[in-house]
């Protein structure tokens, strides 16, 4: 411990870049809000250096990096399970060597490992050598990938599993981001013999960025004009939106196939993001002859995304087993209602319970609408329901206030600050 320092020092260890996925946003927002009271250093593995003003950072520059499933900045998109045992050993050694000088100069009180994966192996070494405790925050992807990895290569999986579980045994605490993930972590811990206490701290969103604001349709048309196929965003027609990676579990194909079943006339659909299925989804939209489905590509998190949320009448999240769903709380922070799959953490985020009203196959939760995963007609019915109920206008202010109280990054930071104190005393 740094008894002579006024502020606790926390080193956050990530295996991925500063931007490009939801966990990167979680890390950035959390470190930013914590920094006035806690001295934060974030270690990134990245292909470039980004300007970071709110907290200290160190960028371990690489030409490429392996992924759990996928990442938009990974060139080869090589998954860890495709790496040989020797390559995995070198990966961990290189990460340890890169982090060593940072630990030496920063001298952290504890290490906050993001993802229950190989970063824990590195943190374990520093705990042994320097008695630095560490906690591990699971983001969901690592447990989902684990099942895929076991089928893809049992031999490689067994080796990687052995390294990871051995390291996780030394963690002071696990952190789950939702009740669903807490159950998954507990099941994983039971299966692998891990006896580590689990704390549930939901992700938070930055309420200083995502809040109800004036709808600027012209700005979107001006900046993304080429994406509208010679048209422009029409403020007089309803807008449904998707934000996320174009990967299988996000269920984007179900949203696209739901569009022909929507009864509300003139629906415009904005699909924000990119990924391995981008071209396939464009082709699917063309096959279905959907002339108001627009592919926006990458949308800047700070400059563009708040305006997109505000102009949208509804955000659709057709995911299967969403570990959390950061875009849901960001959109609701802007007062935009959600249609989500009745799967993963989305029922928790939308406040679903056995008291939910039903509307056909839909569940009407306190903060949004839930449809059975993969049910394209139910997704369409959900879009019609929200538009007919005028939730985007009648409930906007109320919805924004509700989500701010429950899921602000300030509440998340407060919970972590208290947890850091407990870990330091263990």
PERA-V478803 format. One record per residue. BURIAL is I if it has 24 or more other ideal C-beta (glycine too) atoms within 12 Angstrom, else O. D_FIRST is the distance of its C-alpha to the first C-alpha in Angstrom with 1 decimal. Layout:
burial=BURIAL d_first=D_FIRST
burial=BURIAL d_first=D_FIRST
This chain:
burial=O d_first=0.0
burial=O d_first=3.8
burial=O d_first=5.6
burial=O d_first=8.7
burial=O d_first=8.9
burial=O d_first=11.2
burial=O d_first=10.8
burial=I d_first=8.4
burial=I d_first=9.0
burial=I d_first=11.0
burial=I d_first=13.2
burial=I d_first=16.5
burial=I d_first=18.5
burial=I d_first=22.3
burial=I d_first=25.2
burial=I d_first=27.7
burial=I d_first=28.8
burial=I d_first=28.0
burial=I d_first=31.1
burial=I d_first=33.8
burial=I d_first=32.9
burial=I d_first=31.5
burial=I d_first=28.0
burial=I d_first=27.6
burial=I d_first=28.7
burial=I d_first=26.2
burial=I d_first=23.3
burial=I d_first=24.7
burial=I d_first=25.3
burial=I d_first=22.1
burial=I d_first=20.0
burial=I d_first=22.5
burial=I d_first=22.3
burial=I d_first=18.5
burial=I d_first=18.1
burial=O d_first=19.1
burial=O d_first=16.3
burial=I d_first=13.6
burial=I d_first=13.3
burial=I d_first=14.9
burial=I d_first=16.0
burial=I d_first=18.8
burial=I d_first=20.1
burial=I d_first=23.8
burial=I d_first=26.5
burial=I d_first=29.6
burial=I d_first=33.0
burial=O d_first=32.5
burial=O d_first=30.1
burial=O d_first=30.1
burial=O d_first=29.5
burial=I d_first=26.3
burial=O d_first=25.9
burial=O d_first=23.6
burial=I d_first=20.4
burial=I d_first=19.2
burial=I d_first=20.8
burial=I d_first=21.7
burial=I d_first=25.0
burial=I d_first=25.8
burial=O d_first=29.5
burial=I d_first=31.9
burial=O d_first=35.7
burial=O d_first=35.3
burial=I d_first=32.9
burial=I d_first=33.6
burial=I d_first=33.5
burial=I d_first=33.2
burial=I d_first=36.5
burial=I d_first=37.2
burial=I d_first=35.8
burial=I d_first=38.0
burial=I d_first=36.4
burial=I d_first=36.8
burial=O d_first=40.0
burial=O d_first=40.9
burial=O d_first=39.2
burial=O d_first=38.6
burial=I d_first=36.8
burial=I d_first=34.3
burial=I d_first=37.0
burial=I d_first=39.3
burial=I d_first=37.1
burial=O d_first=37.9
burial=O d_first=35.4
burial=O d_first=35.2
burial=O d_first=34.5
burial=I d_first=31.7
burial=O d_first=30.1
burial=O d_first=30.5
burial=I d_first=29.1
burial=I d_first=25.8
burial=O d_first=25.7
burial=O d_first=26.4
burial=I d_first=23.7
burial=I d_first=21.2
burial=O d_first=22.6
burial=I d_first=22.5
burial=I d_first=18.9
burial=O d_first=17.7
burial=O d_first=18.2
burial=I d_first=16.5
burial=I d_first=13.2
burial=O d_first=13.7
burial=O d_first=14.4
burial=I d_first=12.2
burial=I d_first=8.9
burial=I d_first=8.0
burial=I d_first=5.3
burial=I d_first=8.6
burial=I d_first=12.2
burial=I d_first=15.1
burial=I d_first=18.1
burial=I d_first=21.5
burial=I d_first=24.3
burial=I d_first=24.4
burial=I d_first=25.6
burial=I d_first=24.9
burial=I d_first=21.7
burial=I d_first=20.2
burial=I d_first=21.5
burial=I d_first=19.5
burial=I d_first=16.2
burial=I d_first=17.1
burial=I d_first=17.3
burial=I d_first=13.9
burial=I d_first=12.6
burial=O d_first=14.9
burial=O d_first=14.3
burial=O d_first=10.6
burial=O d_first=9.4
burial=I d_first=8.4
burial=I d_first=10.0
burial=I d_first=12.9
burial=I d_first=15.6
burial=I d_first=19.1
burial=I d_first=21.4
burial=I d_first=25.0
burial=I d_first=27.5
burial=I d_first=30.7
burial=I d_first=32.1
burial=I d_first=30.4
burial=I d_first=32.1
burial=I d_first=35.4
burial=I d_first=35.4
burial=I d_first=34.7
burial=O d_first=38.1
burial=O d_first=39.8
burial=I d_first=38.3
burial=O d_first=39.4
burial=O d_first=43.0
burial=O d_first=42.9
burial=O d_first=41.9
burial=O d_first=41.1
burial=O d_first=40.3
burial=I d_first=37.8
burial=I d_first=36.3
burial=O d_first=35.9
burial=I d_first=34.0
burial=I d_first=31.7
burial=I d_first=31.3
burial=O d_first=30.3
burial=I d_first=27.5
burial=I d_first=26.1
burial=I d_first=26.4
burial=O d_first=24.8
burial=I d_first=21.7
burial=I d_first=21.7
burial=I d_first=21.7
burial=I d_first=18.1
burial=I d_first=17.0
burial=I d_first=15.2
burial=I d_first=17.7
burial=I d_first=20.8
burial=I d_first=21.9
burial=I d_first=25.6
burial=I d_first=27.3
burial=I d_first=30.4
burial=O d_first=32.0
burial=I d_first=34.0
burial=I d_first=31.1
burial=I d_first=29.4
burial=O d_first=32.6
burial=I d_first=32.6
burial=I d_first=29.1
burial=I d_first=29.9
burial=O d_first=33.1
burial=I d_first=31.4
burial=I d_first=28.8
burial=O d_first=31.7
burial=O d_first=33.7
burial=I d_first=31.1
burial=O d_first=29.6
burial=I d_first=26.2
burial=O d_first=24.8
burial=I d_first=22.0
burial=O d_first=21.9
burial=I d_first=23.2
burial=I d_first=22.6
burial=I d_first=25.3
burial=I d_first=24.4
burial=I d_first=27.5
burial=I d_first=27.4
burial=I d_first=28.2
burial=I d_first=30.5
burial=I d_first=30.5
burial=I d_first=33.0
burial=O d_first=33.3
burial=I d_first=35.1
burial=I d_first=36.8
burial=I d_first=39.1
burial=I d_first=42.9
burial=O d_first=44.6
burial=O d_first=48.1
burial=I d_first=49.3
burial=O d_first=50.0
burial=I d_first=52.3
burial=O d_first=53.7
burial=O d_first=50.3
burial=I d_first=49.8
burial=I d_first=53.4
burial=O d_first=53.1
burial=O d_first=49.9
burial=I d_first=50.7
burial=O d_first=54.5
burial=O d_first=55.1
burial=I d_first=53.5
burial=I d_first=56.1
burial=O d_first=59.0
burial=O d_first=61.1
burial=O d_first=60.4
burial=O d_first=57.9
burial=I d_first=55.7
burial=O d_first=58.1
burial=O d_first=56.8
burial=O d_first=59.7
burial=O d_first=58.7
burial=I d_first=55.9
burial=I d_first=52.8
burial=I d_first=50.7
burial=I d_first=47.6
burial=I d_first=45.3
burial=I d_first=41.9
burial=I d_first=40.1
burial=I d_first=40.3
burial=I d_first=43.7
burial=I d_first=42.8
burial=I d_first=44.5
burial=I d_first=42.4
burial=I d_first=42.5
burial=I d_first=46.2
burial=I d_first=47.5
burial=I d_first=50.9
burial=I d_first=51.4
burial=I d_first=51.1
burial=I d_first=53.5
burial=I d_first=56.0
burial=I d_first=55.7
burial=I d_first=56.9
burial=I d_first=60.6
burial=I d_first=60.4
burial=I d_first=59.2
burial=O d_first=62.0
burial=I d_first=60.9
burial=O d_first=62.8
burial=O d_first=61.3
burial=I d_first=57.7
burial=I d_first=55.6
burial=I d_first=52.7
burial=I d_first=49.9
burial=I d_first=47.8
burial=I d_first=44.6
burial=I d_first=42.6
burial=I d_first=43.4
burial=I d_first=42.9
burial=O d_first=44.8
burial=I d_first=47.4
burial=I d_first=48.2
burial=O d_first=51.5
burial=O d_first=52.5
burial=I d_first=51.9
burial=I d_first=54.0
burial=O d_first=56.7
burial=I d_first=56.6
burial=I d_first=57.0
burial=O d_first=59.9
burial=O d_first=61.5
burial=O d_first=61.4
burial=O d_first=62.8
burial=I d_first=60.2
burial=O d_first=60.9
burial=I d_first=58.3
burial=I d_first=55.2
burial=I d_first=53.3
burial=I d_first=50.5
burial=I d_first=48.2
burial=I d_first=45.9
burial=I d_first=42.5
burial=I d_first=41.8
burial=O d_first=39.1
burial=I d_first=36.3
burial=O d_first=36.2
burial=O d_first=39.7
burial=I d_first=41.9
burial=I d_first=40.5
burial=I d_first=40.4
burial=I d_first=44.1
burial=I d_first=44.9
burial=I d_first=43.4
burial=I d_first=45.4
burial=I d_first=48.7
burial=I d_first=48.4
burial=I d_first=50.2
burial=I d_first=48.2
burial=I d_first=45.4
burial=I d_first=46.2
burial=I d_first=43.6
burial=I d_first=45.6
burial=I d_first=42.7
burial=I d_first=42.6
burial=I d_first=39.4
burial=I d_first=37.4
burial=I d_first=33.7
burial=I d_first=33.1
burial=I d_first=35.3
burial=I d_first=33.5
burial=I d_first=36.8
burial=I d_first=38.1
burial=I d_first=35.8
burial=I d_first=36.2
burial=I d_first=40.0
burial=I d_first=40.0
burial=I d_first=37.9
burial=I d_first=41.0
burial=I d_first=43.3
burial=I d_first=44.6
burial=I d_first=45.5
burial=I d_first=44.5
burial=I d_first=46.5
burial=I d_first=44.3
burial=I d_first=44.9
burial=I d_first=44.7
burial=I d_first=42.1
burial=I d_first=38.4
burial=I d_first=36.2
burial=I d_first=38.9
burial=I d_first=40.4
burial=I d_first=37.1
burial=I d_first=36.6
burial=I d_first=40.2
burial=I d_first=40.0
burial=I d_first=42.6
burial=O d_first=43.7
burial=O d_first=46.8
burial=O d_first=48.2
burial=O d_first=48.6
burial=O d_first=52.1
burial=O d_first=53.7
burial=O d_first=56.0
burial=O d_first=57.7
burial=O d_first=55.0
burial=I d_first=52.4
burial=I d_first=49.8
burial=I d_first=49.4
burial=I d_first=45.8
burial=I d_first=44.6
burial=I d_first=43.0
burial=I d_first=45.1
burial=I d_first=47.5
burial=I d_first=46.9
burial=I d_first=49.3
burial=I d_first=49.6
burial=I d_first=47.9
burial=I d_first=50.5
burial=I d_first=53.3
burial=I d_first=54.6
burial=O d_first=57.2
burial=I d_first=54.6
burial=I d_first=52.4
burial=I d_first=55.5
burial=I d_first=56.4
burial=I d_first=52.9
burial=I d_first=53.3
burial=I d_first=56.7
burial=I d_first=55.4
burial=I d_first=52.7
burial=I d_first=55.1
burial=O d_first=57.8
burial=I d_first=55.6
burial=O d_first=54.4
burial=I d_first=50.8
burial=I d_first=49.8
burial=O d_first=51.4
burial=O d_first=51.8
burial=I d_first=48.2
burial=I d_first=46.2
burial=O d_first=44.7
burial=O d_first=44.1
burial=I d_first=42.5
burial=I d_first=40.1
burial=O d_first=39.0
burial=I d_first=38.5
burial=I d_first=36.3
burial=I d_first=34.3
burial=O d_first=33.5
burial=I d_first=32.5
burial=I d_first=31.0
burial=I d_first=29.6
burial=I d_first=26.5
burial=I d_first=25.3
burial=I d_first=25.5
burial=I d_first=23.7
burial=I d_first=20.8
burial=O d_first=20.6
burial=I d_first=20.5
burial=I d_first=17.7
burial=I d_first=15.6
burial=O d_first=16.2
burial=I d_first=15.6
burial=I d_first=12.1
burial=O d_first=11.3
burial=O d_first=13.1
burial=I d_first=11.6
burial=I d_first=8.0
burial=O d_first=9.9
burial=O d_first=12.1
